[in-house]
């Protein structure tokens, strides 16, 4: 196809490869969340503000901190390397490999950005539905298998055949 960029004809990553990459990352950031939660719980208990938000303050802050760290990592990894450590393990990457900082930021704010809101009651349901919807849209979008975060950034997740 004349005039078609090389990344446009790469093999798309399978849905299960993308899911496995996110699950690998979720394990690492889940451990980070729990460490942060325990530390915040101890701090808030010591200063006497543990009961703010009905005792939910450590969870709200831990979700926000861990979600912000994950979104920040996702942005930096995709901007700098075109992949996260989960994608590297699964041998998949973004195409095009070079993103502008703005495109990578848009992608990271749509997914995994809503994780920052998961500690807030009721809002966590909306954030969870958004994240579930992103995954569903990846499954439905044939043949490119792009989610809203991919479309917004102009990317695809492809097999890394290097």
N, C-alpha and C positions, 0 to 999 in steps of 0.2 A: 504494500500500500504506500504509494508515493506521498510524501508529506506527513505521514503519521509518525509521531515521536516513538522511539523504541519502547518506552515504558508502557505505551498504550496497547502493545501486542504481547506483553508478558502474560504468563499464566497466572490467573487470580489465585490467591490463597484460598484454601478450602475453609468453610465456616468452622470446622472443628479445630483447624490449626490456629485460627484467630482466637477461638474460645480458650484453647489450651494455653496460648501465650498470655491472655488476660488472667487466667486462673493461676499461672505461675507467679505473675506479678502480684495478684491479690493475696497470695500466701505471704509474700514478703511484706507487703504493706499492711496486711492484717496483723502480723507480729508487731510491726511498728505502732499500729493503732493501740493494741493492748498494752504495750509498754508505756505509751503516752497516756492512756487512760489511767493506768495504775499510778503513774507519777502525778497526774493532775488530781486524782482522787485523794492522794496523800497530802498534796499541797492545799487543796481546798478544805480538807478536813482539819488541817493544822491551823489555817487562818479563820476557820469558822464559817465558811460560805458554802458548805457542802449541800445544804438544803435549798439553795436557790434553784428555781425551776423544778421544784418538787424532787430534788436530788438528782436531776438529770444534767446538771452543769458540767461535770467531768466528761460525760458521754458526748454532749453537744460540742464542747471544746476539742475533745479528742478526734471526733469525726471531722470537724472543720480543719484541724491541723493536719491530720493524716490525708484527708481529701485534697487539701491545698498542696501538700508535699507530693502526692501522687500526680496531680495535675501539672505541677511545676516540673517534676521529673519527666512526665510524658512529653511536655512541651520541649524541654531541653534535649531529650534523647531524639525526638523526631526531627527537631531543627538541626541538631549537630550531626547525627549519624543515620537518620532515616529509619531508625528502628529502636525499640526498647529491648531490655535484656530478655524479656519473654519472647519477643519476635526473633531475636538472635538464636535462642535455644530451639525454636520451632523452624528456623531457617526460612523466615518470611521477612519482608521489608516493605517500606512505602515506595511507591513510584509516583512521581519522580522522587529520587533520593534526596535532592536538594530542595528544601522548602524555605520560603521566606519566614522570618520570625512571626509575622502577622498571620500567615496561613497556618503555621503550627499552633499558634495561640488559639485561633478559632477552633481548630480541631480538638485541642485539649479542653477547651471550655465546654464544648458540647459533650464530649466523653473523654476523660473521666471526671470533668468538672463538677457535675451534680453530686458526686460523693461527698462534697463539703457540706451538703445540706442534710445528709442522712441521719444526723443526730437530733434534728428538730422534729418533734411529734407532728403528725399530719403532713408536713412538708416532705418528710421522708417517704411517704406514700407516693407523692407526685414525682419526686426525684427517682424513686425506684421504678415507677411506670415509664418514665422517660428513658431510663437506662435499658429497661426491658424492650421498649419500643425500638431503640437503636439497634439492638440485637436482632429483633424481628425484621426490621427493614433490610438488614444485611442479608438475611435469608431469602427475602422476597425479591430483591433486586437481581435479576438475571440479565445478562451473563456476567456483569462486572462485580456483583456482590459488594456494593458500596453502601455505607451507612450515611446518615445525614452529616456526620462529622467529616467523612471522606469527601462528600460532595461540596461542603462548605470550603474545604481546604484545597479542592481540586486534586485529590490523591486517590490512589488505589492501594490495596495491600496485595502484594504479589509474592510468588515463590521466589526465593533467592537461589538462583541456579548457578551462582558463581562457584 
